[in-house]
């Protein structure tokens, strides 16, 4: 992507693009004159091309990525914004739920990037993976989420080394945001009324900055959070 034009004319695949940070990235790409594409279980904003996909099925995620890319004539960038969590003690979280968190947050990230690579190498495009402050700071009652997000950090750092000179790779480490991410949690695990959370649009603006870098210039890692957020460092 050309410097100063972080979305103009570019095709950007966003996982989890129907809500939260993903929806904010979709809106930012569209405002910049780009073409967002979405993989999600729910429909994104009207008019945004998408494929319905349960990202926990990683082979389906790969197939859906290829389908969208081929249908759109290629890809210039991928942003892996999809994520989930069900907080609780390890002994209390059903195994299927624990596995699903890791599948959606980590394994699907790798699957989508893997499927997108031939298209990104052709365009000399970019990848932005979305970890979390809990990918660099472990807390209780979040074993699956921390395991997955720590994995995203390691995966992305290794990917950046592997793809240097061919595809730009950025690791995004966001703090808590004002999204529906926390809505289905038990009250004990929801941010309190005085919690300081970031606007997802501000985090999406950081994603667009990373995508605006010219070929050969990479923003390797970004921590983006409200300046009074307590989950970092």
MOSUL-V680588 format. One record per pair of residues at least 12 apart in sequence whose C-alpha atoms are under 6 Angstrom apart, sorted by sequence separation. I is the first residue (numbers start at 1). GAP is how many residues later the second one is. D is the distance in Angstrom with one decimal. If there is no record, write none. Layout:
i->[I	I]
gap->[GAP	GAP]
d->[D	D]
This chain:
i->[37	38	39	40	41	134	37	40	41	39	135	135	85	84	131	178	177	17	131	176	177	178	7	83	177	11	13	15	177	8	9	10	11	12	13	14	15	16	7	8	9	10	11	13	18	7	8	18	7	198	198	80	197	196	133	126	131	132	106	124	125	126	127	128	129	130	131	132	133	105	124	126	128	129	75	76	74	75	121	98	102	106	56	76	56	77	79	55	62	76	77	78	79	80	81	170	172	173	174	58	62	77	79	80	168	170	171	172	173	174	175	170	174	89	55	58	62	88	87	87	22	11	12	14	11	12	13	14	15	16	10	12	14	15	16	15	133	20	24	21	25	24	6	6	6	5	4	3	2	3	1	3	2	1]
gap->[12	12	12	12	12	12	13	13	13	14	14	15	16	17	18	19	20	21	21	21	21	21	22	22	22	23	23	23	23	24	24	24	24	24	24	24	24	24	25	25	25	25	25	25	25	26	26	26	27	27	28	29	29	33	40	41	41	41	42	42	42	42	42	42	42	42	42	42	42	43	43	43	43	43	44	44	45	45	45	46	46	46	47	47	48	48	48	49	49	49	49	49	49	49	49	49	49	49	49	50	50	50	50	50	50	50	50	50	50	50	50	51	51	52	53	53	53	53	54	55	59	64	64	64	65	65	65	65	65	65	66	66	66	66	66	67	99	159	177	179	179	180	202	205	206	207	208	209	210	210	211	211	212	213]
d->[5.2	4.5	5.3	5.4	5.2	5.6	5.6	5.3	5.7	6.0	4.3	4.0	5.9	6.0	5.1	5.7	4.8	5.3	5.7	5.3	4.4	5.8	5.2	5.0	5.7	6.0	5.9	5.7	5.8	5.4	5.8	4.7	4.7	4.9	4.6	5.0	4.8	5.0	4.9	4.3	4.6	5.9	5.8	5.8	6.0	5.7	4.6	3.9	4.4	5.8	4.8	6.0	5.7	5.7	5.7	5.5	6.0	4.6	5.1	5.8	5.4	4.4	4.8	4.7	5.2	4.9	5.0	5.0	5.5	5.8	5.3	5.8	5.9	6.0	5.6	5.8	5.5	5.9	6.0	5.7	5.0	5.8	5.0	5.8	4.8	5.3	6.0	5.6	5.6	4.6	4.6	4.9	4.7	5.1	5.6	5.7	5.9	5.9	5.7	5.4	5.4	5.6	5.9	5.9	5.7	4.6	4.6	5.0	4.6	4.8	4.5	5.5	5.7	4.6	5.7	5.8	5.2	4.5	5.5	5.4	5.1	5.3	5.9	5.9	5.2	4.7	4.7	4.8	5.0	5.5	5.9	5.6	5.9	5.3	3.9	5.1	5.9	5.1	5.4	5.2	4.9	5.8	5.5	5.5	3.9	5.9	6.0	4.8	5.9	5.0	5.5	5.2	5.1	5.6]
